[in-house]
Amino acid sequence: MLAFTYKTKAELKQAKGQKLRYVETSIFGSEYNGDGKYVGVGPGAYDRKWYATVIVADGVIKSVK
């Protein structure tokens, strides 16, 4: 699971059209592979206050749920 580095989910939603800011949390290798659908937590890997599903297309955030 990725850790999205935004203070709130609303801040993540406002970042549509920008590159996704994240931290890798998996010990098994990179989870982020460019365009695709990602599930993550925020605002950090150990401070899990919210969860989101993000769709990245053309290298930028297209959708946040």
N, C-alpha and C positions, 0 to 999 in steps of 0.2 A: 504494500500500500504506500502510495506517495504521501508526503506531508506538504500541503500547500502553504506557502509562506505569506499568507494574507491574514490580517488581524480578524476579519469577520468574513462570513460567507457573502454578505452584501458587497464588501470590497472586492471579492473574487468576481462577483457578477459584473461589477463596474469595469473589470479588466478585459471584457470581451473585445476582441480585435487586437489584443496584445499577446506577447509570448507568455507562456505559463511559467510562473515562479514556483519551484518545488524543491524538495530535498528527498533523495532516495533513502528508503528505510530498509530495504530487503538485504539480507545477508547472502542471498543467492544470486545476486547480479542486478543489472540495470532493469528497471521496470518501464522506464520511459523510452519509447521507441519512435518518437515522432508522432505523426497523425494517428488518431485513434481515440478510444474511450478509456478514461482513467477514473478510478475511485480513490479518494484520498481524504485526509483529515486536516484540520486546521485548528489553531494557527501554527502548530508545530507537531513534530513526531511524538513528543511526550506530553504535550498540553492539548489533549483532544477535546475541543469544545464543540465542534461541528464537523459534519461529513458532507461530501459533495461528489457528484459525478460530473466530470468535465469532458466535453468532446473537443478535440483539437483537430483542426483541418487547415491545411496550407501553413502549418507552423504557428497558428494563433488560436486563441480560445474562441470557439464558435457558440458553445452552449454550456450552461451551468444549471444543474438540478440539485 
